[in-house]
Amino acid sequence: PTLVVDWGGFRSDQPGKSRLEIYYQVYNFGLQFVPDGKEFVASYDISAEVFDKDDSQVESYERSRQVRVAGQAQTRSRYDYRTSQITLELEPGKYTVRFVLTDNGSKSSVRRELKVSLSQFRSNVPELSSVEFAQSISNRTASVGVFDKGSSLVVPSVSRSYGGDDDQRLLLYMEIYGGADSSERAVLESVIRHRSR
């Protein structure tokens, strides 16, 4: 299986906590599909365990998913994937997130590990959240989903890869917290660096 992971840190609505968003993508070509009528189906399990700086587990998450596609070509596609997100409310600090993706068809697994430094966001000074690379940003609909950010729907670009047909846009999402005097003007300067693989 093929798994790409990333994360972002934001202010939480819960006092003394920060919001950790963990983004992941599972690609079709890494899963074993089987015929099911006129379609092809694959299933996988994803788990994430969060450990603090003392290597004590503080959170865990498990989910089972099924993927259905109409044609065999989609089962091998390097461009078809599923993106999702896990949102956790944690105390600020350093964490290790251990991911496991298991393809139920082949029984093979892939592991990924993230090192996370979750900032403490204070309410009295202006601050900036993590920068989330996005593949799309749109107005939020009435239904609530994992990618909701207030009035926007932000789908992360987990791989942070850009180019091809959509190479004219680089979408970023971040939250600016005004601090005690929210009427104060904030100036945001950014530098974009290119890293080739």
Disulfide bonds with the S-S distance in Angstrom:
none
